[in-house]
């Protein structure tokens, strides 16, 4: 399940940080599978391989952090779609994607009052809850 969730997250997101977190989830899904199969077969080979997977994940996290910092400093955004202009010389960038539909208006969610202030609730809203 971890591998599947990581794969869907990596393929469906455009934010680079979320993509790298999804890649970490992919690696952890493989690690859990390797440990399970190793335990099932009574062999320590899968658990030894998990140590290498953890080392690769740590290296990938360090490289990803450096990459995210450099790319954010250059563009000011972590949206992968903005990086289409970076390509090898002589290769045309792909066509831009269709614009998204008009965003729906945000719902009017209730907000919490600032700390230390008691919210002003009219008595007619609380009359039905006399036991509270």
Secondary structure, DSSP 8 states (H G I E B T S, - for coil): -HHHHHHHHHHH--BHHHHHHHHHHHHHHHHHHHHHHHHHHT-SHHHHHHHHHHHHHHHHHHHHHHHHHHHHHHHS--BGGGGGG---TT------------------------TT------HHHHTT-TT-
